[in-house]
Amino acid sequence: MDFMPVSDTSSPLTSKKSSFTEGIIDSLPIVIGYIPVAFAFGLNAVKLGFNPIEAIFFSCIIYAGASQFVITALLSAGTSLWISALTIIAMDVRHVLYGPSLRHRIKDKLTEKKTVIWAFGLTDEVFAAATAKLIKNQRSWSENWMVAIAICSWLAWVVGTAAGAFLGNGYLESYPAVEAAMIFMLPALFLSFLLASCRKQNSYCVATALTGALLGITFFSIPVAILAGIVGGCIAALLQPQNSCDDSCEQKETP
């Protein structure tokens, strides 16, 4: 008696590589979040005395989000270029770790040209999207997908900056409420980050960073306050005991 061959349903399905088009679609949440903040930066840069071309230049070259707000504020206040640059480097030093962290997870061979493109666009949000992709399905990650995420995010930031810079150059004077809301967007964003970090296990780091920033701005200047807050928070995180988290984890596991 002959039997019909039965396909083995237990074998794992092969995952195809994500395409450039899928990367564009997956970048939409980042794009939606970038445009209003970039608009606020362009608007703020013009208000501080920079022309629209200079504001767009900041977004094209520096492309550092909140750091762009800081460097424009420092330069407009008369701070030297070297001090402003060192302050921004201290704020963004975390980006040095993003590349090696991703490379440790990526099993595929990387091409130099594509790696240069997506490495330049490796912001916090792009890094989070890539990490989630690699954790969820290692084999579906591809450089084409990564390049699409990076390019779309960068374009959204530049376009948002251009819109804010040109519209903020006198066009929003008839809409003071809109202009005030856009200028307040960055402080509101950082306030939400601060409130989100105010948990019991993070309170020591937050308190140390705020203390360092307050002492720096009281006795020295804004750049010193930024550096003191960053260094204080990092040192507190390194010295903070880890048993608080372990205790809470043990309590959750206890039946």
TAKA-V153535 format. One record per pair of residues at least 4 apart in sequence whose ideal C-beta (glycine too) atoms are under 8 Angstrom apart, sorted by sequence separation. I is the first residue (numbers start at 1). J is the second residue. If there is no record, write none. Layout:
I | J
I | J
This chain:
18 | 22
19 | 23
20 | 24
21 | 25
22 | 26
23 | 27
24 | 28
27 | 31
28 | 32
29 | 33
30 | 34
31 | 35
33 | 37
34 | 38
35 | 39
36 | 40
37 | 41
38 | 42
39 | 43
40 | 44
41 | 45
42 | 46
43 | 47
44 | 48
46 | 50
50 | 54
51 | 55
52 | 56
53 | 57
54 | 58
55 | 59
56 | 60
57 | 61
58 | 62
59 | 63
64 | 68
66 | 70
67 | 71
68 | 72
69 | 73
70 | 74
71 | 75
72 | 76
73 | 77
75 | 79
79 | 83
80 | 84
81 | 85
82 | 86
83 | 87
84 | 88
85 | 89
86 | 90
87 | 91
88 | 92
89 | 93
94 | 98
97 | 101
98 | 102
99 | 103
100 | 104
101 | 105
102 | 106
106 | 110
110 | 114
111 | 115
112 | 116
113 | 117
114 | 118
115 | 119
116 | 120
117 | 121
118 | 122
122 | 126
123 | 127
124 | 128
125 | 129
126 | 130
127 | 131
128 | 132
129 | 133
130 | 134
131 | 135
132 | 136
133 | 137
134 | 138
136 | 140
137 | 141
141 | 145
142 | 146
143 | 147
144 | 148
145 | 149
146 | 150
147 | 151
148 | 152
149 | 153
150 | 154
151 | 155
152 | 156
153 | 157
154 | 158
155 | 159
156 | 160
157 | 161
158 | 162
159 | 163
160 | 164
161 | 165
162 | 166
163 | 167
164 | 168
165 | 169
167 | 171
168 | 172
172 | 176
175 | 179
176 | 180
177 | 181
178 | 182
179 | 183
180 | 184
181 | 185
184 | 188
185 | 189
186 | 190
187 | 191
188 | 192
189 | 193
190 | 194
191 | 195
192 | 196
193 | 197
194 | 198
198 | 202
199 | 203
202 | 206
203 | 207
204 | 208
205 | 209
206 | 210
207 | 211
208 | 212
209 | 213
210 | 214
211 | 215
212 | 216
213 | 217
214 | 218
215 | 219
216 | 220
217 | 221
220 | 224
221 | 225
222 | 226
223 | 227
224 | 228
225 | 229
226 | 230
227 | 231
228 | 232
229 | 233
230 | 234
231 | 235
232 | 236
233 | 237
234 | 238
235 | 239
236 | 240
242 | 246
243 | 247
244 | 248
245 | 249
246 | 250
247 | 251
248 | 252
249 | 253
250 | 254
18 | 23
45 | 50
46 | 51
50 | 55
62 | 67
63 | 68
74 | 79
79 | 84
110 | 115
121 | 126
122 | 127
141 | 146
166 | 171
167 | 172
197 | 202
198 | 203
216 | 221
217 | 222
220 | 225
46 | 52
62 | 68
75 | 81
172 | 178
173 | 179
216 | 222
103 | 110
133 | 140
134 | 141
172 | 179
217 | 224
18 | 26
50 | 58
118 | 126
122 | 130
133 | 141
197 | 205
198 | 206
216 | 224
217 | 225
45 | 54
46 | 55
59 | 68
62 | 71
74 | 83
75 | 84
197 | 206
216 | 225
42 | 52
45 | 55
58 | 68
74 | 84
172 | 182
215 | 225
216 | 226
130 | 141
168 | 179
214 | 225
216 | 227
133 | 145
194 | 206
213 | 225
216 | 228
42 | 55
45 | 58
58 | 71
71 | 84
74 | 87
212 | 225
213 | 226
215 | 228
216 | 229
41 | 55
42 | 56
58 | 72
71 | 85
168 | 182
213 | 228
71 | 87
130 | 146
212 | 228
213 | 229
41 | 58
42 | 59
55 | 72
70 | 87
71 | 88
212 | 229
41 | 59
70 | 88
164 | 182
130 | 149
210 | 229
212 | 231
213 | 232
99 | 119
102 | 122
129 | 149
209 | 229
212 | 232
38 | 59
67 | 88
70 | 91
209 | 230
211 | 232
212 | 233
50 | 72
45 | 68
99 | 122
126 | 149
209 | 232
48 | 72
64 | 88
67 | 91
98 | 122
126 | 150
208 | 232
209 | 233
44 | 69
48 | 73
66 | 91
67 | 92
102 | 127
118 | 143
208 | 233
50 | 76
62 | 88
101 | 127
105 | 131
41 | 68
45 | 72
49 | 76
64 | 91
95 | 122
126 | 153
206 | 233
208 | 235
209 | 236
37 | 65
41 | 69
44 | 72
48 | 76
64 | 92
95 | 123
102 | 130
106 | 134
115 | 143
118 | 146
121 | 149
122 | 150
125 | 153
205 | 233
208 | 236
98 | 127
102 | 131
105 | 134
114 | 143
118 | 147
121 | 150
207 | 236
101 | 131
105 | 135
114 | 144
117 | 147
120 | 150
121 | 151
123 | 153
41 | 72
107 | 138
118 | 149
205 | 236
102 | 134
111 | 143
114 | 146
118 | 150
121 | 153
204 | 236
205 | 237
105 | 138
108 | 141
110 | 143
114 | 147
117 | 150
121 | 154
108 | 142
117 | 151
120 | 154
106 | 141
108 | 143
205 | 240
204 | 240
201 | 240
201 | 244
200 | 244
201 | 245
201 | 248
63 | 120
63 | 121
65 | 123
65 | 124
63 | 123
34 | 125
63 | 154
33 | 125
65 | 157
63 | 157
30 | 125
30 | 126
59 | 157
60 | 158
30 | 129
59 | 158
27 | 129
56 | 158
59 | 161
26 | 129
58 | 161
56 | 161
55 | 161
56 | 162
26 | 133
55 | 162
55 | 164
56 | 165
52 | 162
55 | 165
52 | 165
51 | 165
52 | 166
18 | 133
45 | 161
52 | 169
69 | 186
38 | 156
42 | 160
46 | 164
26 | 145
30 | 149
34 | 153
38 | 157
41 | 160
42 | 161
45 | 164
46 | 165
38 | 158
41 | 161
42 | 162
44 | 164
45 | 165
66 | 186
23 | 144
27 | 148
31 | 152
35 | 156
38 | 159
39 | 160
42 | 163
43 | 164
47 | 168
15 | 137
17 | 139
18 | 140
23 | 145
26 | 148
27 | 149
30 | 152
31 | 153
34 | 156
35 | 157
38 | 160
39 | 161
42 | 164
43 | 165
46 | 168
17 | 140
18 | 141
19 | 142
22 | 145
23 | 146
26 | 149
30 | 153
34 | 157
37 | 160
38 | 161
41 | 164
42 | 165
46 | 169
66 | 189
15 | 139
16 | 140
17 | 141
18 | 142
20 | 144
23 | 147
24 | 148
28 | 152
35 | 159
36 | 160
39 | 163
40 | 164
42 | 166
43 | 167
44 | 168
66 | 190
14 | 139
15 | 140
17 | 142
19 | 144
20 | 145
23 | 148
27 | 152
31 | 156
35 | 160
38 | 163
39 | 164
42 | 167
43 | 168
18 | 144
19 | 145
22 | 148
23 | 149
27 | 153
30 | 156
34 | 160
38 | 164
42 | 168
17 | 144
18 | 145
20 | 147
21 | 148
17 | 145
20 | 148
24 | 152
35 | 163
39 | 167
23 | 152
27 | 156
43 | 172
91 | 226
43 | 179
47 | 183
87 | 223
90 | 226
86 | 223
90 | 227
43 | 182
44 | 183
84 | 223
87 | 226
91 | 230
43 | 183
83 | 223
87 | 227
90 | 230
86 | 227
90 | 231
40 | 182
44 | 186
79 | 221
39 | 182
40 | 183
79 | 222
79 | 223
40 | 185
41 | 186
77 | 222
36 | 182
40 | 186
37 | 185
74 | 222
36 | 185
37 | 186
73 | 222
74 | 223
37 | 189
70 | 226
